[in-house]
Amino acid sequence: MEKLLQLLVLVPYFYFFSWQRKVQPGSKHFSFLYYFYWIYLPLMALFSLGFTLFSLILFNFILLEPKDLARWLIWIVLILSSLLNDWIVYTCLKFMKKLRLEKKKANLP
């Protein structure tokens, strides 16, 4: 059941990239996906920022044993992956903003 929940949360995230390449503002599914992603992406951005803060808070755990290289590497990987996810969500939101301008030009609902 846990894997199913993870699948339900992450599938729209990865589907966005294929939808981004073939988006057609006049199609029948465009409105649903457009508004869905305007809700989904900011929620993903909040989760991503929360994950970044969690990774930064873990720095206190690392300072308990500063000579343990494994802790440092795990912390660095967590920080880099969270910053990468922040950047990806930012580019997705930038695309949605560009899509909103195209939608206004085409006078779509």
PALUMDO-314516 format. One line per field, with one value per residue: x, y, z of N, C-alpha, C, O in turn; residue in one letter; residue number from 1. Coordinates in nm, 4 decimals, always signed. Layout:
nu <- X;...
nv <- Y;...
nw <- Z;...
cau <- X;...
cav <- Y;...
caw <- Z;...
cu <- X;...
cv <- Y;...
cw <- Z;...
ou <- X;...
ov <- Y;...
ow <- Z;...
res <- a;...
n <- NUM;...
end
This chain:
nu <- +0.0820;+0.1986;+0.3823;+0.2068;+0.0957;+0.3235;+0.3657;+0.1341;+0.1800;+0.4172;+0.3919;+0.2419;+0.4349;+0.6474;+0.5091;+0.4570;+0.6759;+0.6621;+0.4147;+0.4694;+0.6205;+0.4372;+0.2164;-0.0975;-0.2799;-0.5505;-0.6622;-0.8841;-0.8186;-0.6541;-0.7335;-0.7990;-0.5502;-0.3903;-0.4940;-0.4715;-0.1913;-0.1256;-0.2045;-0.0729;+0.2098;+0.2893;+0.2395;+0.4232;+0.6518;+0.6444;+0.6780;+0.9332;+1.0869;+1.0509;+1.1833;+1.4411;+1.4890;+1.4733;+1.7006;+1.8984;+1.8668;+1.9578;+2.2246;+2.3081;+2.3073;+2.5202;+2.7303;+2.7671;+2.9486;+3.2020;+3.4054;+3.3144;+3.2914;+3.0921;+2.8488;+2.8803;+2.8873;+2.6325;+2.4772;+2.5575;+2.4719;+2.1949;+2.1439;+2.2234;+2.0459;+1.7992;+1.8216;+1.8450;+1.5932;+1.4380;+1.5179;+1.4242;+1.1458;+1.1095;+1.1728;+0.9632;+0.7441;+0.8053;+0.7636;+0.4887;+0.4001;+0.4690;+0.3010;+0.0567;+0.0526;+0.0410;-0.2061;-0.3746;-0.3390;-0.4658;-0.7226;-0.8487;-1.0513
nv <- -0.1194;+0.1171;+0.1573;+0.1986;+0.4445;+0.6066;+0.5808;+0.7043;+0.9657;+1.0376;+0.9810;+1.1868;+1.3868;+1.2935;+1.2521;+1.5064;+1.5997;+1.4626;+1.5534;+1.8201;+1.8368;+1.7737;+1.9415;+2.0824;+2.3598;+2.3633;+2.1124;+1.8513;+1.7569;+1.9437;+2.1594;+2.0315;+1.9093;+2.1362;+2.2958;+2.1069;+2.0762;+2.3332;+2.3226;+2.0972;+2.1350;+2.3667;+2.2491;+2.0403;+2.1959;+2.3104;+2.0783;+2.0107;+2.2277;+2.1912;+1.9471;+2.0333;+2.2061;+2.0166;+1.8652;+2.0531;+2.0902;+1.8509;+1.8889;+1.9335;+1.6752;+1.5706;+1.7069;+1.5794;+1.3710;+1.4708;+1.3508;+1.1367;+1.0189;+0.9039;+1.0082;+1.2749;+1.2487;+1.1415;+1.3555;+1.5580;+1.4507;+1.4475;+1.7249;+1.8140;+1.6668;+1.7667;+2.0372;+2.0108;+1.9067;+2.1274;+2.3077;+2.1795;+2.1816;+2.4566;+2.5178;+2.3844;+2.5311;+2.7730;+2.7048;+2.6600;+2.9167;+3.0396;+2.8958;+2.9827;+3.2436;+3.1902;+3.0695;+3.2805;+3.4380;+3.2797;+3.2906;+3.0934;+2.9011
nw <- +0.0000;+0.0689;-0.1373;-0.3474;-0.2778;-0.2970;-0.5697;-0.6709;-0.5934;-0.7233;-1.0004;-1.1449;-1.1352;-1.2960;-1.5324;-1.6135;-1.7612;-2.0059;-2.0879;-2.1149;-2.3481;-2.5488;-2.5295;-2.6067;-2.6318;-2.7190;-2.6822;-2.5477;-2.2938;-2.1921;-2.0197;-1.7754;-1.7027;-1.6958;-1.4814;-1.2800;-1.2591;-1.1770;-0.9168;-0.8152;-0.8573;-0.6949;-0.4432;-0.4508;-0.4556;-0.2005;-0.0443;-0.1311;-0.0432;+0.2292;+0.2595;+0.2019;+0.4188;+0.6255;+0.5622;+0.6104;+0.8831;+0.9777;+1.0052;+1.2670;+1.3694;+1.2333;+1.3421;+1.5819;+1.5573;+1.4038;+1.2552;+1.1145;+0.8064;+0.6471;+0.7396;+0.6632;+0.3830;+0.3279;+0.4149;+0.2394;-0.0053;+0.0429;+0.0638;-0.1935;-0.3585;-0.2727;-0.3422;-0.6186;-0.6773;-0.5996;-0.7986;-1.0305;-0.9895;-0.9907;-1.2612;-1.3826;-1.2903;-1.4103;-1.6786;-1.6661;-1.6177;-1.8581;-2.0224;-1.9276;-2.0248;-2.3012;-2.3056;-2.2388;-2.4654;-2.6552;-2.5729;-2.4079;-2.1736
cau <- +0.0000;+0.2889;+0.4369;+0.0998;+0.0880;+0.4393;+0.3408;+0.0322;+0.2366;+0.5271;+0.3574;+0.2166;+0.5606;+0.7222;+0.4249;+0.4623;+0.7796;+0.6131;+0.3046;+0.5306;+0.6659;+0.3284;+0.1000;-0.1757;-0.3804;-0.6870;-0.7095;-0.9914;-0.7629;-0.5630;-0.7811;-0.7853;-0.4089;-0.3385;-0.5310;-0.4146;-0.0496;-0.1148;-0.2215;+0.0250;+0.3478;+0.3203;+0.2468;+0.5527;+0.7537;+0.6438;+0.7412;+1.0751;+1.1491;+1.0519;+1.2916;+1.5662;+1.5055;+1.5046;+1.8396;+1.9837;+1.8561;+2.0394;+2.3637;+2.3379;+2.3372;+2.6541;+2.8296;+2.7904;+3.0743;+3.2477;+3.5052;+3.2470;+3.2795;+2.9657;+2.7449;+2.9004;+2.8485;+2.4862;+2.4226;+2.5837;+2.3820;+2.0610;+2.1380;+2.2277;+1.9223;+1.6889;+1.8393;+1.8125;+1.4477;+1.3890;+1.5431;+1.3345;+1.0106;+1.1131;+1.1638;+0.8261;+0.6558;+0.8348;+0.6936;+0.3455;+0.3761;+0.4728;+0.1792;-0.0547;+0.0531;-0.0101;-0.3493;-0.4418;-0.3380;-0.5613;-0.8542;-0.9045;-1.0984
cav <- +0.0000;+0.2327;+0.1751;+0.2548;+0.5870;+0.6710;+0.5831;+0.8057;+1.0991;+1.0676;+0.9663;+1.3163;+1.4620;+1.2487;+1.2684;+1.6472;+1.6224;+1.4186;+1.6443;+1.9484;+1.8300;+1.7585;+2.0179;+2.1524;+2.4353;+2.3444;+1.9747;+1.8378;+1.7299;+2.0510;+2.2366;+1.9510;+1.8961;+2.2698;+2.3344;+2.0081;+2.1074;+2.4574;+2.2849;+1.9950;+2.1841;+2.4407;+2.1554;+1.9737;+2.2939;+2.3186;+1.9567;+2.0176;+2.3220;+2.1250;+1.8490;+2.1080;+2.2478;+1.8964;+1.8304;+2.1498;+2.0666;+1.7330;+1.9292;+1.9125;+1.5329;+1.5476;+1.7638;+1.4919;+1.3039;+1.5376;+1.2734;+1.0279;+1.0591;+0.8548;+1.1069;+1.3927;+1.2167;+1.1312;+1.4905;+1.6313;+1.3959;+1.4975;+1.8670;+1.8284;+1.6162;+1.8576;+2.1574;+1.9721;+1.8980;+2.2652;+2.3679;+2.1172;+2.2345;+2.5956;+2.5211;+2.3434;+2.6456;+2.8710;+2.6583;+2.6822;+3.0598;+3.0636;+2.8345;+3.0704;+3.3546;+3.1377;+3.0436;+3.4108;+3.4810;+3.1996;+3.3129;+2.9664;+2.9117
caw <- +0.0000;+0.0738;-0.2727;-0.4287;-0.2440;-0.3589;-0.7135;-0.6981;-0.5717;-0.8159;-1.1423;-1.2108;-1.1423;-1.4126;-1.6510;-1.6527;-1.8618;-2.1372;-2.1225;-2.1508;-2.4868;-2.6457;-2.4845;-2.7091;-2.5562;-2.7642;-2.6649;-2.4493;-2.1608;-2.1542;-1.9043;-1.6541;-1.6671;-1.6669;-1.3448;-1.1895;-1.2354;-1.0994;-0.7749;-0.7802;-0.8544;-0.5716;-0.3301;-0.4614;-0.4177;-0.0540;+0.0044;-0.1632;+0.0502;+0.3591;+0.2560;+0.2108;+0.5577;+0.7025;+0.5352;+0.6790;+1.0273;+1.0076;+1.0273;+1.4097;+1.3843;+1.1786;+1.4324;+1.6965;+1.5259;+1.2802;+1.1805;+1.0429;+0.6661;+0.5912;+0.7730;+0.5788;+0.2460;+0.3234;+0.4292;+0.1152;-0.1070;+0.0735;+0.0281;-0.3398;-0.4193;-0.2433;-0.4242;-0.7555;-0.6864;-0.5980;-0.9295;-1.1281;-0.9663;-1.0360;-1.4074;-1.4184;-1.2652;-1.5149;-1.7978;-1.6458;-1.6343;-2.0029;-2.0758;-1.8919;-2.1208;-2.4281;-2.2874;-2.2455;-2.6059;-2.7317;-2.5095;-2.3607;-2.0334
cu <- +0.0866;+0.3481;+0.3332;+0.0855;+0.2048;+0.4210;+0.2401;+0.0863;+0.3384;+0.4933;+0.3235;+0.3427;+0.6387;+0.6409;+0.4301;+0.5622;+0.7378;+0.4970;+0.3593;+0.5723;+0.5516;+0.2027;+0.0354;-0.2876;-0.5246;-0.7430;-0.8104;-0.9386;-0.6746;-0.6076;-0.7639;-0.6394;-0.3483;-0.3696;-0.4780;-0.2696;-0.0308;-0.1370;-0.1077;+0.1668;+0.3780;+0.3238;+0.3790;+0.6661;+0.7597;+0.7085;+0.8921;+1.1479;+1.1544;+1.1629;+1.4275;+1.5912;+1.5392;+1.6510;+1.9350;+1.9810;+1.9396;+2.1857;+2.4023;+2.3729;+2.4783;+2.7605;+2.8512;+2.9205;+3.1285;+3.3481;+3.4433;+3.2160;+3.1463;+2.8528;+2.7568;+2.8539;+2.6971;+2.4243;+2.4411;+2.4923;+2.2388;+2.0450;+2.1355;+2.0995;+1.8042;+1.7013;+1.8095;+1.6615;+1.3843;+1.4040;+1.4486;+1.1922;+1.0034;+1.1019;+1.0245;+0.7292;+0.6799;+0.7645;+0.5435;+0.3110;+0.3756;+0.3466;+0.0563;-0.0625;+0.0018;-0.1609;-0.4290;-0.4466;-0.4455;-0.7042;-0.9233;-0.9505;-1.0005
cv <- +0.1261;+0.2625;+0.2364;+0.4048;+0.6641;+0.6837;+0.6919;+0.9480;+1.1341;+1.0565;+1.1000;+1.4014;+1.4231;+1.2614;+1.4122;+1.6690;+1.5722;+1.5079;+1.7779;+1.9493;+1.8291;+1.8359;+2.0906;+2.2268;+2.4135;+2.2046;+1.9642;+1.8115;+1.8436;+2.1232;+2.1597;+1.9433;+2.0305;+2.3094;+2.2346;+2.0428;+2.2411;+2.4303;+2.1930;+2.0515;+2.2735;+2.3512;+2.0788;+2.0686;+2.3093;+2.1958;+1.9623;+2.1147;+2.2642;+2.0214;+1.9177;+2.1539;+2.1300;+1.8573;+1.9264;+2.1311;+1.9455;+1.7673;+1.9125;+1.7670;+1.5019;+1.5990;+1.6806;+1.4137;+1.3612;+1.4574;+1.1592;+1.0729;+1.0160;+0.9534;+1.2308;+1.3661;+1.2050;+1.2690;+1.5699;+1.5815;+1.4444;+1.6439;+1.8845;+1.7786;+1.7086;+1.9870;+2.1291;+1.9640;+2.0375;+2.3298;+2.3107;+2.1704;+2.3802;+2.6039;+2.4780;+2.4589;+2.7575;+2.8334;+2.6836;+2.8303;+3.0971;+3.0086;+2.9189;+3.1889;+3.3102;+3.1146;+3.1737;+3.4610;+3.4084;+3.2156;+3.1814;+2.9821;+2.8584
cw <- +0.0000;-0.0645;-0.3660;-0.4030;-0.3052;-0.5093;-0.7496;-0.6823;-0.6797;-0.9637;-1.2076;-1.2272;-1.2671;-1.5412;-1.7023;-1.7656;-1.9996;-2.1826;-2.1713;-2.2978;-2.5869;-2.6078;-2.6026;-2.6368;-2.6005;-2.7384;-2.5510;-2.3084;-2.1106;-2.0279;-1.7741;-1.6096;-1.6300;-1.5223;-1.2423;-1.1573;-1.1642;-0.9507;-0.7313;-0.7654;-0.7341;-0.4470;-0.3320;-0.4241;-0.2660;+0.0082;-0.0168;-0.0704;+0.1909;+0.3683;+0.2650;+0.3535;+0.6481;+0.6844;+0.6054;+0.8301;+1.0687;+1.0329;+1.1741;+1.4377;+1.3350;+1.2737;+1.5584;+1.6793;+1.3956;+1.1983;+1.1001;+0.9005;+0.6050;+0.6199;+0.6850;+0.4362;+0.2317;+0.3299;+0.3004;+0.0032;-0.0829;+0.0327;-0.1235;-0.4061;-0.3905;-0.3242;-0.5715;-0.7740;-0.6826;-0.7357;-1.0352;-1.1125;-1.0125;-1.1885;-1.4541;-1.3983;-1.3665;-1.6451;-1.7846;-1.6607;-1.7827;-2.0695;-2.0436;-1.9872;-2.2572;-2.4209;-2.2947;-2.3889;-2.6872;-2.6796;-2.4724;-2.2166;-1.9336
ou <- +0.0520;+0.3619;+0.3669;+0.0655;+0.1867;+0.4566;+0.2588;+0.0418;+0.3449;+0.5612;+0.3722;+0.3545;+0.6908;+0.6984;+0.4099;+0.5365;+0.7740;+0.4824;+0.3011;+0.5605;+0.5671;+0.0931;+0.1030;-0.3805;-0.6152;-0.8595;-0.8220;-1.0083;-0.6259;-0.5265;-0.7194;-0.6082;-0.2633;-0.2802;-0.4433;-0.2293;+0.0705;-0.0920;-0.0526;+0.2362;+0.4846;+0.4028;+0.4393;+0.7661;+0.8684;+0.7856;+0.9691;+1.2585;+1.2514;+1.2289;+1.5191;+1.7029;+1.6236;+1.7179;+2.0403;+2.0815;+1.9869;+2.2623;+2.5175;+2.4591;+2.5467;+2.8685;+2.9440;+2.9940;+3.1034;+3.3741;+3.5138;+3.1263;+3.0932;+2.7697;+2.6566;+2.7885;+2.6400;+2.3284;+2.3503;+2.4409;+2.1687;+1.9437;+2.0547;+2.0499;+1.7178;+1.6003;+1.7546;+1.6084;+1.2877;+1.3133;+1.3984;+1.1260;+0.9018;+1.0288;+0.9737;+0.6413;+0.5867;+0.7118;+0.4786;+0.2040;+0.2925;+0.2929;-0.0373;-0.1717;-0.0727;-0.2333;-0.5386;-0.5463;-0.5080;-0.7972;-1.0412;-0.8970;-1.0271
ov <- +0.2275;+0.3785;+0.3163;+0.4826;+0.7736;+0.7854;+0.7637;+1.0396;+1.2491;+1.1182;+1.1262;+1.4785;+1.5100;+1.2798;+1.4366;+1.7481;+1.6328;+1.5349;+1.8409;+2.0519;+1.8786;+1.7991;+2.1511;+2.1641;+2.4440;+2.1792;+2.0547;+1.8414;+1.8390;+2.1457;+2.2158;+1.9677;+2.0374;+2.3519;+2.2728;+2.0393;+2.2606;+2.5085;+2.2094;+2.0181;+2.2581;+2.3753;+2.0554;+2.0256;+2.3201;+2.2079;+1.9227;+2.0860;+2.2856;+2.0089;+1.8659;+2.1419;+2.1417;+1.8204;+1.8854;+2.1536;+1.9385;+1.6820;+1.8805;+1.7388;+1.4158;+1.5408;+1.7077;+1.3927;+1.3060;+1.4918;+1.0917;+1.1540;+1.0861;+0.9792;+1.2849;+1.4507;+1.2533;+1.2972;+1.6411;+1.6616;+1.4787;+1.6817;+1.9612;+1.8413;+1.7263;+2.0405;+2.2145;+2.0096;+2.0633;+2.3981;+2.3845;+2.2008;+2.4225;+2.6885;+2.5293;+2.4813;+2.8284;+2.9204;+2.7241;+2.8646;+3.1760;+3.0693;+2.9257;+3.2304;+3.3835;+3.1374;+3.1764;+3.5200;+3.4667;+3.1593;+3.1612;+3.0656;+2.8611
ow <- -0.0607;-0.1034;-0.4534;-0.4963;-0.3586;-0.5688;-0.8479;-0.7515;-0.7232;-1.0458;-1.3177;-1.3224;-1.3369;-1.6484;-1.8212;-1.8563;-2.1004;-2.3019;-2.2596;-2.3648;-2.6985;-2.6500;-2.6858;-2.5858;-2.5230;-2.7690;-2.4683;-2.2115;-1.9977;-1.9381;-1.6739;-1.4930;-1.5413;-1.4492;-1.1305;-1.0411;-1.0970;-0.8670;-0.6224;-0.6694;-0.6746;-0.3557;-0.2273;-0.3667;-0.2091;+0.1034;+0.0707;-0.0245;+0.2636;+0.4715;+0.3290;+0.4038;+0.7369;+0.7809;+0.6542;+0.8975;+1.1822;+1.0776;+1.2036;+1.5210;+1.3905;+1.2844;+1.6345;+1.7759;+1.2885;+1.0830;+1.0251;+0.8774;+0.5189;+0.5327;+0.6382;+0.3752;+0.1339;+0.2579;+0.2575;-0.0748;-0.1781;-0.0262;-0.1760;-0.4997;-0.4764;-0.3699;-0.6411;-0.8753;-0.7544;-0.7832;-1.1200;-1.2117;-1.0677;-1.2399;-1.5538;-1.4815;-1.4045;-1.7144;-1.8810;-1.7111;-1.8275;-2.1622;-2.1233;-2.0262;-2.3222;-2.5178;-2.3505;-2.4306;-2.7758;-2.7373;-2.5018;-2.1435;-1.8135
res <- m;e;k;l;l;q;l;l;v;l;v;p;y;f;y;f;f;s;w;q;r;k;v;q;p;g;s;k;h;f;s;f;l;y;y;f;y;w;i;y;l;p;l;m;a;l;f;s;l;g;f;t;l;f;s;l;i;l;f;n;f;i;l;l;e;p;k;d;l;a;r;w;l;i;w;i;v;l;i;l;s;s;l;l;n;d;w;i;v;y;t;c;l;k;f;m;k;k;l;r;l;e;k;k;k;a;n;l;p
n <- 1;2;3;4;5;6;7;8;9;10;11;12;13;14;15;16;17;18;19;20;21;22;23;24;25;26;27;28;29;30;31;32;33;34;35;36;37;38;39;40;41;42;43;44;45;46;47;48;49;50;51;52;53;54;55;56;57;58;59;60;61;62;63;64;65;66;67;68;69;70;71;72;73;74;75;76;77;78;79;80;81;82;83;84;85;86;87;88;89;90;91;92;93;94;95;96;97;98;99;100;101;102;103;104;105;106;107;108;109
end
